Amino acid sequence: MKRIILGLALLTACGDNTLGPPIVYTDPSGGALRLVGDPATTSHEIVLDLVVGDQTLTGFSVGFDLPLDVTKVKLAGFTPGAALDPGPAPLAAQAAMPTTGPLASLLVTGQSEKASRPGAADTLLAPGTVLYTITLDLIDGASPGLVFDGTVTGFRLPSGGLRNRAGLTIVEPKNVAIGKLEVMR
């Protein structure tokens, strides 16, 4: 498993003690869709890409609702991918972390081909295609612990996957692989 590590190791005056990174993301294995670390990650934010797994897929819309600890991270950005054309503004793509209502404490993301766009149709998605990118910022003073852990046995997203233009499920929530995000200090 690949690990994206944020932050610099700081040496103390005596040089034999180090502080680890403030936040660590471990990529998942498997999955028709995967949430993986992006090289654009910095010491202050984690950048994650939703990508197509090892098999070619055909779809029209994609997304997920991920339970997470909102006391540790906040949504800092969402960048739609080019594979599923979200069209001109208003884009058919969005991410949010609602604070109230039935979606509170979830990272809610989604993107679709813009249905009103001429030629909008199901799209062939090659393995490794980036569907969209999410940026999460570490909240100042966040306590150590799990933000989310999709690697734990029995983990399942409450909602998510890939659908075709007719609305039929191509990838179910259980086939969206999510890694593990932890605040270390």
C-alpha positions as CSV (number, residue, x, y, z in Angstrom):
1,M,0.0,0.0,0.0
2,K,1.2,3.5,-0.9
3,R,1.1,6.1,1.9
4,I,0.9,9.8,1.3
5,I,2.6,11.5,4.2
6,L,2.0,15.2,4.9
7,G,4.4,17.5,6.8
8,L,8.1,17.5,7.3
9,A,9.9,15.6,10.0
10,L,11.3,18.1,12.4
11,L,14.5,17.4,14.3
12,T,15.0,18.5,17.8
13,A,18.0,20.3,19.1
14,C,19.8,17.1,20.0
15,G,19.0,15.6,16.6
16,D,17.9,12.2,17.8
17,N,14.1,12.8,18.1
18,T,11.7,13.4,15.2
19,L,8.1,14.4,15.0
20,G,6.1,12.5,12.4
21,P,3.8,13.9,9.8
22,P,0.6,15.6,11.0
23,I,-1.7,13.6,8.8
24,V,-1.3,10.3,6.9
25,Y,-3.4,8.8,4.1
26,T,-3.1,5.1,3.2
27,D,-4.4,4.2,-0.3
28,P,-6.9,1.4,-0.6
29,S,-6.4,-1.8,-2.6
30,G,-8.9,-3.2,-5.1
31,G,-12.2,-1.5,-5.9
32,A,-13.8,-0.7,-9.3
33,L,-13.4,2.9,-8.1
34,R,-10.7,4.1,-5.7
35,L,-10.0,7.1,-3.6
36,V,-6.2,7.6,-3.8
37,G,-3.6,10.1,-2.7
38,D,-2.6,12.7,-5.2
39,P,1.0,14.0,-5.5
40,A,-0.3,17.6,-5.1
41,T,-0.6,16.9,-1.4
42,T,1.2,19.4,0.8
43,S,2.0,19.7,4.5
44,H,-1.3,21.5,5.2
45,E,-3.7,19.6,3.0
46,I,-4.5,16.2,1.7
47,V,-5.4,15.9,-2.0
48,L,-7.4,12.8,-3.0
49,D,-8.4,11.6,-6.5
50,L,-11.4,9.4,-7.2
51,V,-10.0,7.1,-10.0
52,V,-11.2,4.2,-12.1
53,G,-9.7,0.9,-10.8
54,D,-8.1,-1.8,-12.9
55,Q,-11.0,-2.4,-15.3
56,T,-12.5,-0.2,-18.0
57,L,-15.9,1.1,-17.0
58,T,-18.7,2.9,-18.9
59,G,-20.7,5.5,-17.0
60,F,-22.5,8.9,-16.8
61,S,-22.4,9.9,-13.1
62,V,-20.2,9.1,-10.1
63,G,-20.0,10.0,-6.4
64,F,-20.0,8.9,-2.8
65,D,-21.1,9.9,0.7
66,L,-18.2,9.3,3.1
67,P,-18.7,9.4,6.9
68,L,-15.8,11.3,8.5
69,D,-14.7,13.2,11.6
70,V,-15.5,16.8,10.8
71,T,-13.6,18.0,13.9
72,K,-10.3,17.0,12.2
73,V,-10.6,18.2,8.5
74,K,-12.6,20.6,6.4
75,L,-13.3,20.7,2.7
76,A,-10.8,23.0,1.0
77,G,-11.5,22.3,-2.7
78,F,-13.2,20.2,-5.3
79,T,-12.0,19.9,-8.9
80,P,-14.1,18.1,-11.5
81,G,-12.3,15.8,-13.8
82,A,-12.5,16.0,-17.6
83,A,-13.6,12.4,-18.2
84,L,-17.3,13.1,-17.3
85,D,-18.0,16.6,-18.8
86,P,-19.9,18.5,-16.2
87,G,-20.7,21.2,-18.8
88,P,-20.7,25.0,-18.4
89,A,-21.8,26.7,-15.1
90,P,-23.6,25.7,-13.2
91,L,-21.5,22.6,-13.3
92,A,-22.9,19.1,-12.8
93,A,-20.3,18.5,-10.1
94,Q,-20.1,19.4,-6.4
95,A,-18.6,18.5,-3.0
96,A,-19.9,19.5,0.4
97,M,-19.6,18.7,4.1
98,P,-23.0,19.6,5.5
99,T,-23.1,20.6,9.2
100,T,-26.9,19.9,9.6
101,G,-29.5,17.6,8.3
102,P,-29.3,13.9,7.2
103,L,-26.0,14.4,5.4
104,A,-24.2,16.0,8.4
105,S,-20.8,14.6,9.1
106,L,-20.5,13.3,5.6
107,L,-18.2,14.3,2.7
108,V,-20.7,14.3,-0.1
109,T,-19.3,14.4,-3.6
110,G,-20.7,13.8,-7.1
111,Q,-20.1,14.6,-10.8
112,S,-22.1,13.8,-13.9
113,E,-22.1,14.5,-17.6
114,K,-24.2,17.6,-18.0
115,A,-27.4,16.0,-19.4
116,S,-28.4,19.2,-21.3
117,R,-25.1,19.3,-23.1
118,P,-25.3,18.3,-26.8
119,G,-23.9,14.8,-27.2
120,A,-24.1,13.9,-23.5
121,A,-23.8,10.1,-23.3
122,D,-22.2,7.3,-21.3
123,T,-18.4,7.6,-21.4
124,L,-15.8,4.9,-21.6
125,L,-13.5,5.3,-18.6
126,A,-10.0,3.7,-18.8
127,P,-8.3,2.3,-15.7
128,G,-6.6,5.1,-13.7
129,T,-8.8,7.9,-15.1
130,V,-9.2,10.7,-12.5
131,L,-12.9,11.4,-12.2
132,Y,-12.5,14.3,-9.7
133,T,-10.2,15.6,-7.0
134,I,-11.0,16.5,-3.4
135,T,-8.8,18.7,-1.2
136,L,-9.2,18.4,2.6
137,D,-7.5,20.8,5.0
138,L,-6.3,19.7,8.5
139,I,-8.1,21.8,11.1
140,D,-5.7,23.7,13.4
141,G,-5.6,22.0,16.8
142,A,-7.2,18.8,15.6
143,S,-6.7,16.0,18.0
144,P,-4.9,12.8,16.9
145,G,-7.1,10.0,15.6
146,L,-9.0,8.6,12.6
147,V,-10.7,10.9,10.2
148,F,-12.1,7.9,8.2
149,D,-11.1,4.3,7.7
150,G,-12.3,2.5,4.6
151,T,-9.8,-0.3,5.2
152,V,-11.6,-1.7,8.3
153,T,-13.4,-5.0,7.8
154,G,-17.1,-4.4,7.0
155,F,-16.7,-0.8,6.0
156,R,-19.2,0.2,3.4
157,L,-20.2,3.6,2.1
158,P,-23.8,4.6,2.8
159,S,-24.1,5.7,-0.8
160,G,-21.8,5.9,-3.9
161,G,-20.7,4.4,-7.1
162,L,-21.1,4.9,-10.8
163,R,-24.3,4.9,-12.9
164,N,-25.0,5.0,-16.6
165,R,-27.2,7.6,-18.3
166,A,-30.3,5.4,-17.9
167,G,-29.7,5.4,-14.1
168,L,-28.6,1.8,-13.8
169,T,-25.9,1.0,-11.3
170,I,-22.6,0.1,-12.9
171,V,-20.5,0.2,-9.6
172,E,-22.1,-0.3,-6.2
173,P,-21.0,1.4,-3.0
174,K,-19.3,-1.8,-1.8
175,N,-17.0,-1.6,-4.9
176,V,-15.7,1.9,-4.1
177,A,-12.4,1.5,-2.3
178,I,-11.6,4.1,0.4
179,G,-8.3,4.3,2.2
180,K,-7.5,5.4,5.8
181,L,-6.9,9.0,6.8
182,E,-5.4,9.6,10.3
183,V,-4.3,12.7,12.2
184,M,-1.0,11.7,13.8
185,R,-0.3,14.7,16.0
